[in-house]
Amino acid sequence: MDVLQAIKSRRSIGLVDEREVPQEVIEELLEAAIWAPNHKKTEPWKFLVIRGEGRRKLGEEMARIMEERTKDLPEEDARKIVEKVRIGPLRAPVIITLAVSPTGIVPDIEEITACGCALQNILLAATSMGLATYVRTGAIAFEKELNKYLHLEEKDSILGFVYIGYPKNAIPIERKRTPAKDKTLWFD
């Protein structure tokens, strides 16, 4: 698959089967990620690969954090939020959590952009391999307590949880986008 075809056919697909994604495939996705452009070669990314029993443990930690954060909500509302984060990590056989770790060498926005490029590289590489991906954050991604659990530093920020697996159904390719010409100004 050429790069333009991968870009145009990439879709967020959340419905995957439980087949394990081989470690060597995950390593290829990570290898694609680290080739993202980054100003002054700061390489501001961190990857946390969560699979197997680690997914359940992550869900339990997320639920524990959200129980504390939702204790002032009505009981039923709090229960729904907590259960949603508890089962979230079980939606795919592997999660690559991508965090940005600003270096201070360049402005933070450049570090975040570099990590966004790394994320796109993961998504495009996965598409080219026939994998389904879905990127999520949610309020839990911004909880510093979760950073501690994931061995991230205080200054680090989670950019997304990339859920990866083999699609249960055919990936729909048909999609519409606003033409680039409608969003472009030319200065000659």
Biotite code that builds the C-alpha atoms (Angstrom):
import biotite.structure as struc

atoms = struc.array([
    struc.Atom([0.000, 0.000, 0.000], chain_id="A", res_id=1, res_name="MET", atom_name="CA", element="C"),
    struc.Atom([1.497, 3.360, -0.940], chain_id="A", res_id=2, res_name="ASP", atom_name="CA", element="C"),
    struc.Atom([1.449, 6.240, 1.526], chain_id="A", res_id=3, res_name="VAL", atom_name="CA", element="C"),
    struc.Atom([-1.349, 8.211, -0.175], chain_id="A", res_id=4, res_name="LEU", atom_name="CA", element="C"),
    struc.Atom([-3.535, 5.126, -0.266], chain_id="A", res_id=5, res_name="GLN", atom_name="CA", element="C"),
    struc.Atom([-2.829, 4.511, 3.444], chain_id="A", res_id=6, res_name="ALA", atom_name="CA", element="C"),
    struc.Atom([-3.691, 8.122, 4.283], chain_id="A", res_id=7, res_name="ILE", atom_name="CA", element="C"),
    struc.Atom([-6.957, 8.016, 2.366], chain_id="A", res_id=8, res_name="LYS", atom_name="CA", element="C"),
    struc.Atom([-8.003, 4.568, 3.617], chain_id="A", res_id=9, res_name="SER", atom_name="CA", element="C"),
    struc.Atom([-7.125, 4.976, 7.308], chain_id="A", res_id=10, res_name="ARG", atom_name="CA", element="C"),
    struc.Atom([-10.228, 4.831, 9.499], chain_id="A", res_id=11, res_name="ARG", atom_name="CA", element="C"),
    struc.Atom([-10.930, 4.747, 13.218], chain_id="A", res_id=12, res_name="SER", atom_name="CA", element="C"),
    struc.Atom([-12.220, 1.222, 13.761], chain_id="A", res_id=13, res_name="ILE", atom_name="CA", element="C"),
    struc.Atom([-13.179, 0.256, 17.284], chain_id="A", res_id=14, res_name="GLY", atom_name="CA", element="C"),
    struc.Atom([-14.625, -3.174, 16.606], chain_id="A", res_id=15, res_name="LEU", atom_name="CA", element="C"),
    struc.Atom([-11.777, -5.688, 16.731], chain_id="A", res_id=16, res_name="VAL", atom_name="CA", element="C"),
    struc.Atom([-11.489, -9.358, 17.586], chain_id="A", res_id=17, res_name="ASP", atom_name="CA", element="C"),
    struc.Atom([-9.423, -10.760, 20.454], chain_id="A", res_id=18, res_name="GLU", atom_name="CA", element="C"),
    struc.Atom([-6.602, -12.168, 18.308], chain_id="A", res_id=19, res_name="ARG", atom_name="CA", element="C"),
    struc.Atom([-3.290, -11.211, 19.810], chain_id="A", res_id=20, res_name="GLU", atom_name="CA", element="C"),
    struc.Atom([-1.192, -8.762, 17.814], chain_id="A", res_id=21, res_name="VAL", atom_name="CA", element="C"),
    struc.Atom([2.310, -10.288, 17.590], chain_id="A", res_id=22, res_name="PRO", atom_name="CA", element="C"),
    struc.Atom([5.078, -8.446, 19.400], chain_id="A", res_id=23, res_name="GLN", atom_name="CA", element="C"),
    struc.Atom([7.072, -8.037, 16.195], chain_id="A", res_id=24, res_name="GLU", atom_name="CA", element="C"),
    struc.Atom([4.113, -6.222, 14.607], chain_id="A", res_id=25, res_name="VAL", atom_name="CA", element="C"),
    struc.Atom([3.869, -3.884, 17.604], chain_id="A", res_id=26, res_name="ILE", atom_name="CA", element="C"),
    struc.Atom([7.610, -3.262, 17.366], chain_id="A", res_id=27, res_name="GLU", atom_name="CA", element="C"),
    struc.Atom([7.205, -2.346, 13.673], chain_id="A", res_id=28, res_name="GLU", atom_name="CA", element="C"),
    struc.Atom([4.525, 0.182, 14.611], chain_id="A", res_id=29, res_name="LEU", atom_name="CA", element="C"),
    struc.Atom([6.837, 1.695, 17.227], chain_id="A", res_id=30, res_name="LEU", atom_name="CA", element="C"),
    struc.Atom([9.671, 1.785, 14.710], chain_id="A", res_id=31, res_name="GLU", atom_name="CA", element="C"),
    struc.Atom([7.431, 3.722, 12.321], chain_id="A", res_id=32, res_name="ALA", atom_name="CA", element="C"),
    struc.Atom([6.554, 6.139, 15.125], chain_id="A", res_id=33, res_name="ALA", atom_name="CA", element="C"),
    struc.Atom([10.126, 7.100, 15.983], chain_id="A", res_id=34, res_name="ILE", atom_name="CA", element="C"),
    struc.Atom([10.755, 8.303, 12.427], chain_id="A", res_id=35, res_name="TRP", atom_name="CA", element="C"),
    struc.Atom([8.391, 11.223, 12.935], chain_id="A", res_id=36, res_name="ALA", atom_name="CA", element="C"),
    struc.Atom([9.926, 14.628, 12.300], chain_id="A", res_id=37, res_name="PRO", atom_name="CA", element="C"),
    struc.Atom([10.983, 16.481, 15.441], chain_id="A", res_id=38, res_name="ASN", atom_name="CA", element="C"),
    struc.Atom([12.748, 19.807, 15.691], chain_id="A", res_id=39, res_name="HIS", atom_name="CA", element="C"),
    struc.Atom([16.345, 19.540, 16.941], chain_id="A", res_id=40, res_name="LYS", atom_name="CA", element="C"),
    struc.Atom([15.908, 15.748, 17.117], chain_id="A", res_id=41, res_name="LYS", atom_name="CA", element="C"),
    struc.Atom([14.440, 15.943, 20.625], chain_id="A", res_id=42, res_name="THR", atom_name="CA", element="C"),
    struc.Atom([12.452, 12.689, 20.242], chain_id="A", res_id=43, res_name="GLU", atom_name="CA", element="C"),
    struc.Atom([9.868, 13.820, 22.831], chain_id="A", res_id=44, res_name="PRO", atom_name="CA", element="C"),
    struc.Atom([7.744, 10.656, 22.737], chain_id="A", res_id=45, res_name="TRP", atom_name="CA", element="C"),
    struc.Atom([7.226, 7.850, 25.181], chain_id="A", res_id=46, res_name="LYS", atom_name="CA", element="C"),
    struc.Atom([5.343, 4.664, 24.352], chain_id="A", res_id=47, res_name="PHE", atom_name="CA", element="C"),
    struc.Atom([3.673, 2.394, 26.859], chain_id="A", res_id=48, res_name="LEU", atom_name="CA", element="C"),
    struc.Atom([2.520, -0.934, 25.412], chain_id="A", res_id=49, res_name="VAL", atom_name="CA", element="C"),
    struc.Atom([-0.319, -2.502, 27.361], chain_id="A", res_id=50, res_name="ILE", atom_name="CA", element="C"),
    struc.Atom([-1.595, -5.966, 26.532], chain_id="A", res_id=51, res_name="ARG", atom_name="CA", element="C"),
    struc.Atom([-2.794, -9.149, 28.151], chain_id="A", res_id=52, res_name="GLY", atom_name="CA", element="C"),
    struc.Atom([-3.493, -8.854, 31.876], chain_id="A", res_id=53, res_name="GLU", atom_name="CA", element="C"),
    struc.Atom([-1.978, -5.362, 31.833], chain_id="A", res_id=54, res_name="GLY", atom_name="CA", element="C"),
    struc.Atom([-5.189, -4.123, 30.191], chain_id="A", res_id=55, res_name="ARG", atom_name="CA", element="C"),
    struc.Atom([-7.334, -5.286, 33.112], chain_id="A", res_id=56, res_name="ARG", atom_name="CA", element="C"),
    struc.Atom([-4.893, -3.785, 35.619], chain_id="A", res_id=57, res_name="LYS", atom_name="CA", element="C"),
    struc.Atom([-4.938, -0.480, 33.747], chain_id="A", res_id=58, res_name="LEU", atom_name="CA", element="C"),
    struc.Atom([-8.745, -0.496, 33.784], chain_id="A", res_id=59, res_name="GLY", atom_name="CA", element="C"),
    struc.Atom([-8.785, -1.129, 37.535], chain_id="A", res_id=60, res_name="GLU", atom_name="CA", element="C"),
    struc.Atom([-6.388, 1.759, 38.142], chain_id="A", res_id=61, res_name="GLU", atom_name="CA", element="C"),
    struc.Atom([-8.417, 4.056, 35.902], chain_id="A", res_id=62, res_name="MET", atom_name="CA", element="C"),
    struc.Atom([-11.576, 3.055, 37.794], chain_id="A", res_id=63, res_name="ALA", atom_name="CA", element="C"),
    struc.Atom([-9.893, 3.726, 41.156], chain_id="A", res_id=64, res_name="ARG", atom_name="CA", element="C"),
    struc.Atom([-8.863, 7.213, 40.020], chain_id="A", res_id=65, res_name="ILE", atom_name="CA", element="C"),
    struc.Atom([-12.308, 7.996, 38.618], chain_id="A", res_id=66, res_name="MET", atom_name="CA", element="C"),
    struc.Atom([-14.055, 6.753, 41.769], chain_id="A", res_id=67, res_name="GLU", atom_name="CA", element="C"),
    struc.Atom([-12.208, 9.489, 43.640], chain_id="A", res_id=68, res_name="GLU", atom_name="CA", element="C"),
    struc.Atom([-12.957, 12.114, 40.973], chain_id="A", res_id=69, res_name="ARG", atom_name="CA", element="C"),
    struc.Atom([-16.672, 11.292, 40.750], chain_id="A", res_id=70, res_name="THR", atom_name="CA", element="C"),
    struc.Atom([-17.539, 10.940, 44.453], chain_id="A", res_id=71, res_name="LYS", atom_name="CA", element="C"),
    struc.Atom([-19.519, 14.221, 44.384], chain_id="A", res_id=72, res_name="ASP", atom_name="CA", element="C"),
    struc.Atom([-21.694, 13.105, 41.459], chain_id="A", res_id=73, res_name="LEU", atom_name="CA", element="C"),
    struc.Atom([-25.007, 11.275, 41.819], chain_id="A", res_id=74, res_name="PRO", atom_name="CA", element="C"),
    struc.Atom([-24.259, 7.600, 42.492], chain_id="A", res_id=75, res_name="GLU", atom_name="CA", element="C"),
    struc.Atom([-25.640, 6.289, 39.194], chain_id="A", res_id=76, res_name="GLU", atom_name="CA", element="C"),
    struc.Atom([-23.736, 8.880, 37.131], chain_id="A", res_id=77, res_name="ASP", atom_name="CA", element="C"),
    struc.Atom([-20.509, 8.098, 38.982], chain_id="A", res_id=78, res_name="ALA", atom_name="CA", element="C"),
    struc.Atom([-20.997, 4.347, 38.542], chain_id="A", res_id=79, res_name="ARG", atom_name="CA", element="C"),
    struc.Atom([-21.405, 4.724, 34.760], chain_id="A", res_id=80, res_name="LYS", atom_name="CA", element="C"),
    struc.Atom([-18.238, 6.804, 34.445], chain_id="A", res_id=81, res_name="ILE", atom_name="CA", element="C"),
    struc.Atom([-16.208, 4.424, 36.597], chain_id="A", res_id=82, res_name="VAL", atom_name="CA", element="C"),
    struc.Atom([-17.391, 1.313, 34.747], chain_id="A", res_id=83, res_name="GLU", atom_name="CA", element="C"),
    struc.Atom([-16.719, 2.898, 31.371], chain_id="A", res_id=84, res_name="LYS", atom_name="CA", element="C"),
    struc.Atom([-13.069, 3.525, 32.227], chain_id="A", res_id=85, res_name="VAL", atom_name="CA", element="C"),
    struc.Atom([-12.759, 0.119, 33.916], chain_id="A", res_id=86, res_name="ARG", atom_name="CA", element="C"),
    struc.Atom([-13.715, -1.810, 30.768], chain_id="A", res_id=87, res_name="ILE", atom_name="CA", element="C"),
    struc.Atom([-12.218, 0.626, 28.248], chain_id="A", res_id=88, res_name="GLY", atom_name="CA", element="C"),
    struc.Atom([-8.783, -1.021, 28.056], chain_id="A", res_id=89, res_name="PRO", atom_name="CA", element="C"),
    struc.Atom([-10.410, -4.360, 27.211], chain_id="A", res_id=90, res_name="LEU", atom_name="CA", element="C"),
    struc.Atom([-11.760, -3.126, 23.868], chain_id="A", res_id=91, res_name="ARG", atom_name="CA", element="C"),
    struc.Atom([-8.635, -4.226, 21.949], chain_id="A", res_id=92, res_name="ALA", atom_name="CA", element="C"),
    struc.Atom([-5.850, -6.780, 22.484], chain_id="A", res_id=93, res_name="PRO", atom_name="CA", element="C"),
    struc.Atom([-3.140, -4.108, 22.583], chain_id="A", res_id=94, res_name="VAL", atom_name="CA", element="C"),
    struc.Atom([-2.944, -0.455, 23.513], chain_id="A", res_id=95, res_name="ILE", atom_name="CA", element="C"),
    struc.Atom([-0.041, 1.804, 22.712], chain_id="A", res_id=96, res_name="ILE", atom_name="CA", element="C"),
    struc.Atom([-0.248, 4.788, 25.021], chain_id="A", res_id=97, res_name="THR", atom_name="CA", element="C"),
    struc.Atom([1.604, 7.711, 23.504], chain_id="A", res_id=98, res_name="LEU", atom_name="CA", element="C"),
    struc.Atom([2.880, 10.459, 25.778], chain_id="A", res_id=99, res_name="ALA", atom_name="CA", element="C"),
    struc.Atom([4.770, 13.641, 25.058], chain_id="A", res_id=100, res_name="VAL", atom_name="CA", element="C"),
    struc.Atom([7.719, 14.443, 27.286], chain_id="A", res_id=101, res_name="SER", atom_name="CA", element="C"),
    struc.Atom([8.684, 18.064, 26.641], chain_id="A", res_id=102, res_name="PRO", atom_name="CA", element="C"),
    struc.Atom([12.435, 18.596, 26.660], chain_id="A", res_id=103, res_name="THR", atom_name="CA", element="C"),
    struc.Atom([12.538, 22.351, 27.080], chain_id="A", res_id=104, res_name="GLY", atom_name="CA", element="C"),
    struc.Atom([14.845, 22.556, 24.068], chain_id="A", res_id=105, res_name="ILE", atom_name="CA", element="C"),
    struc.Atom([12.067, 23.696, 21.728], chain_id="A", res_id=106, res_name="VAL", atom_name="CA", element="C"),
    struc.Atom([8.595, 25.114, 22.473], chain_id="A", res_id=107, res_name="PRO", atom_name="CA", element="C"),
    struc.Atom([6.154, 22.535, 23.859], chain_id="A", res_id=108, res_name="ASP", atom_name="CA", element="C"),
    struc.Atom([3.856, 22.954, 20.846], chain_id="A", res_id=109, res_name="ILE", atom_name="CA", element="C"),
    struc.Atom([6.642, 21.610, 18.632], chain_id="A", res_id=110, res_name="GLU", atom_name="CA", element="C"),
    struc.Atom([7.059, 18.590, 20.911], chain_id="A", res_id=111, res_name="GLU", atom_name="CA", element="C"),
    struc.Atom([3.311, 17.940, 20.863], chain_id="A", res_id=112, res_name="ILE", atom_name="CA", element="C"),
    struc.Atom([3.241, 18.266, 17.076], chain_id="A", res_id=113, res_name="THR", atom_name="CA", element="C"),
    struc.Atom([6.140, 15.798, 16.767], chain_id="A", res_id=114, res_name="ALA", atom_name="CA", element="C"),
    struc.Atom([4.223, 13.302, 18.891], chain_id="A", res_id=115, res_name="CYS", atom_name="CA", element="C"),
    struc.Atom([1.155, 13.873, 16.735], chain_id="A", res_id=116, res_name="GLY", atom_name="CA", element="C"),
    struc.Atom([3.298, 12.927, 13.748], chain_id="A", res_id=117, res_name="CYS", atom_name="CA", element="C"),
    struc.Atom([4.494, 9.807, 15.598], chain_id="A", res_id=118, res_name="ALA", atom_name="CA", element="C"),
    struc.Atom([0.871, 8.933, 16.293], chain_id="A", res_id=119, res_name="LEU", atom_name="CA", element="C"),
    struc.Atom([-0.033, 9.348, 12.625], chain_id="A", res_id=120, res_name="GLN", atom_name="CA", element="C"),
    struc.Atom([2.904, 7.121, 11.664], chain_id="A", res_id=121, res_name="ASN", atom_name="CA", element="C"),
    struc.Atom([1.521, 4.390, 13.955], chain_id="A", res_id=122, res_name="ILE", atom_name="CA", element="C"),
    struc.Atom([-1.943, 4.727, 12.442], chain_id="A", res_id=123, res_name="LEU", atom_name="CA", element="C"),
    struc.Atom([-0.705, 4.664, 8.851], chain_id="A", res_id=124, res_name="LEU", atom_name="CA", element="C"),
    struc.Atom([1.649, 1.734, 9.452], chain_id="A", res_id=125, res_name="ALA", atom_name="CA", element="C"),
    struc.Atom([-1.183, -0.186, 11.138], chain_id="A", res_id=126, res_name="ALA", atom_name="CA", element="C"),
    struc.Atom([-3.486, 0.541, 8.196], chain_id="A", res_id=127, res_name="THR", atom_name="CA", element="C"),
    struc.Atom([-0.871, -0.732, 5.760], chain_id="A", res_id=128, res_name="SER", atom_name="CA", element="C"),
    struc.Atom([-0.676, -3.974, 7.809], chain_id="A", res_id=129, res_name="MET", atom_name="CA", element="C"),
    struc.Atom([-4.439, -4.528, 7.775], chain_id="A", res_id=130, res_name="GLY", atom_name="CA", element="C"),
    struc.Atom([-4.866, -3.615, 11.456], chain_id="A", res_id=131, res_name="LEU", atom_name="CA", element="C"),
    struc.Atom([-7.701, -1.591, 12.919], chain_id="A", res_id=132, res_name="ALA", atom_name="CA", element="C"),
    struc.Atom([-6.910, 1.357, 15.194], chain_id="A", res_id=133, res_name="THR", atom_name="CA", element="C"),
    struc.Atom([-8.882, 3.705, 17.378], chain_id="A", res_id=134, res_name="TYR", atom_name="CA", element="C"),
    struc.Atom([-7.403, 6.613, 19.344], chain_id="A", res_id=135, res_name="VAL", atom_name="CA", element="C"),
    struc.Atom([-9.038, 7.646, 22.614], chain_id="A", res_id=136, res_name="ARG", atom_name="CA", element="C"),
    struc.Atom([-8.318, 10.014, 25.449], chain_id="A", res_id=137, res_name="THR", atom_name="CA", element="C"),
    struc.Atom([-11.168, 11.020, 27.743], chain_id="A", res_id=138, res_name="GLY", atom_name="CA", element="C"),
    struc.Atom([-10.827, 12.797, 31.086], chain_id="A", res_id=139, res_name="ALA", atom_name="CA", element="C"),
    struc.Atom([-8.767, 9.936, 32.495], chain_id="A", res_id=140, res_name="ILE", atom_name="CA", element="C"),
    struc.Atom([-5.900, 10.661, 30.083], chain_id="A", res_id=141, res_name="ALA", atom_name="CA", element="C"),
    struc.Atom([-5.304, 13.997, 31.808], chain_id="A", res_id=142, res_name="PHE", atom_name="CA", element="C"),
    struc.Atom([-5.142, 12.644, 35.346], chain_id="A", res_id=143, res_name="GLU", atom_name="CA", element="C"),
    struc.Atom([-1.649, 13.013, 36.782], chain_id="A", res_id=144, res_name="LYS", atom_name="CA", element="C"),
    struc.Atom([-2.291, 9.997, 39.025], chain_id="A", res_id=145, res_name="GLU", atom_name="CA", element="C"),
    struc.Atom([-2.485, 7.891, 35.882], chain_id="A", res_id=146, res_name="LEU", atom_name="CA", element="C"),
    struc.Atom([0.909, 9.278, 34.869], chain_id="A", res_id=147, res_name="ASN", atom_name="CA", element="C"),
    struc.Atom([2.325, 7.878, 38.122], chain_id="A", res_id=148, res_name="LYS", atom_name="CA", element="C"),
    struc.Atom([0.815, 4.459, 37.458], chain_id="A", res_id=149, res_name="TYR", atom_name="CA", element="C"),
    struc.Atom([2.288, 4.463, 33.949], chain_id="A", res_id=150, res_name="LEU", atom_name="CA", element="C"),
    struc.Atom([5.725, 5.578, 35.207], chain_id="A", res_id=151, res_name="HIS", atom_name="CA", element="C"),
    struc.Atom([5.463, 8.891, 33.404], chain_id="A", res_id=152, res_name="LEU", atom_name="CA", element="C"),
    struc.Atom([6.971, 12.079, 34.735], chain_id="A", res_id=153, res_name="GLU", atom_name="CA", element="C"),
    struc.Atom([4.901, 14.966, 36.096], chain_id="A", res_id=154, res_name="GLU", atom_name="CA", element="C"),
    struc.Atom([5.684, 17.072, 32.975], chain_id="A", res_id=155, res_name="LYS", atom_name="CA", element="C"),
    struc.Atom([4.579, 14.288, 30.601], chain_id="A", res_id=156, res_name="ASP", atom_name="CA", element="C"),
    struc.Atom([1.135, 14.325, 28.992], chain_id="A", res_id=157, res_name="SER", atom_name="CA", element="C"),
    struc.Atom([-0.772, 11.453, 27.448], chain_id="A", res_id=158, res_name="ILE", atom_name="CA", element="C"),
    struc.Atom([-1.712, 12.294, 23.859], chain_id="A", res_id=159, res_name="LEU", atom_name="CA", element="C"),
    struc.Atom([-3.761, 9.197, 23.274], chain_id="A", res_id=160, res_name="GLY", atom_name="CA", element="C"),
    struc.Atom([-4.460, 5.550, 23.875], chain_id="A", res_id=161, res_name="PHE", atom_name="CA", element="C"),
    struc.Atom([-4.115, 3.790, 20.520], chain_id="A", res_id=162, res_name="VAL", atom_name="CA", element="C"),
    struc.Atom([-6.281, 0.668, 20.549], chain_id="A", res_id=163, res_name="TYR", atom_name="CA", element="C"),
    struc.Atom([-4.996, -1.868, 18.032], chain_id="A", res_id=164, res_name="ILE", atom_name="CA", element="C"),
    struc.Atom([-6.357, -5.161, 16.783], chain_id="A", res_id=165, res_name="GLY", atom_name="CA", element="C"),
    struc.Atom([-7.586, -7.100, 13.805], chain_id="A", res_id=166, res_name="TYR", atom_name="CA", element="C"),
    struc.Atom([-10.896, -5.759, 12.458], chain_id="A", res_id=167, res_name="PRO", atom_name="CA", element="C"),
    struc.Atom([-14.000, -7.889, 12.998], chain_id="A", res_id=168, res_name="LYS", atom_name="CA", element="C"),
    struc.Atom([-15.569, -6.532, 9.812], chain_id="A", res_id=169, res_name="ASN", atom_name="CA", element="C"),
    struc.Atom([-14.356, -5.150, 6.506], chain_id="A", res_id=170, res_name="ALA", atom_name="CA", element="C"),
    struc.Atom([-12.988, -1.639, 6.936], chain_id="A", res_id=171, res_name="ILE", atom_name="CA", element="C"),
    struc.Atom([-15.234, 0.864, 5.162], chain_id="A", res_id=172, res_name="PRO", atom_name="CA", element="C"),
    struc.Atom([-13.163, 3.041, 2.863], chain_id="A", res_id=173, res_name="ILE", atom_name="CA", element="C"),
    struc.Atom([-15.781, 5.447, 1.463], chain_id="A", res_id=174, res_name="GLU", atom_name="CA", element="C"),
    struc.Atom([-15.429, 8.810, 3.157], chain_id="A", res_id=175, res_name="ARG", atom_name="CA", element="C"),
    struc.Atom([-15.908, 12.420, 2.183], chain_id="A", res_id=176, res_name="LYS", atom_name="CA", element="C"),
    struc.Atom([-13.630, 15.322, 3.071], chain_id="A", res_id=177, res_name="ARG", atom_name="CA", element="C"),
    struc.Atom([-13.868, 18.999, 2.336], chain_id="A", res_id=178, res_name="THR", atom_name="CA", element="C"),
    struc.Atom([-11.640, 19.532, -0.702], chain_id="A", res_id=179, res_name="PRO", atom_name="CA", element="C"),
    struc.Atom([-8.266, 21.071, 0.169], chain_id="A", res_id=180, res_name="ALA", atom_name="CA", element="C"),
    struc.Atom([-8.984, 23.936, -2.249], chain_id="A", res_id=181, res_name="LYS", atom_name="CA", element="C"),
    struc.Atom([-11.864, 25.013, 0.035], chain_id="A", res_id=182, res_name="ASP", atom_name="CA", element="C"),
    struc.Atom([-9.449, 25.364, 2.971], chain_id="A", res_id=183, res_name="LYS", atom_name="CA", element="C"),
    struc.Atom([-6.469, 26.873, 1.155], chain_id="A", res_id=184, res_name="THR", atom_name="CA", element="C"),
    struc.Atom([-5.285, 30.378, 0.443], chain_id="A", res_id=185, res_name="LEU", atom_name="CA", element="C"),
    struc.Atom([-2.538, 30.830, -2.141], chain_id="A", res_id=186, res_name="TRP", atom_name="CA", element="C"),
    struc.Atom([-0.050, 33.683, -1.915], chain_id="A", res_id=187, res_name="PHE", atom_name="CA", element="C"),
    struc.Atom([1.877, 34.115, -5.163], chain_id="A", res_id=188, res_name="ASP", atom_name="CA", element="C"),
])
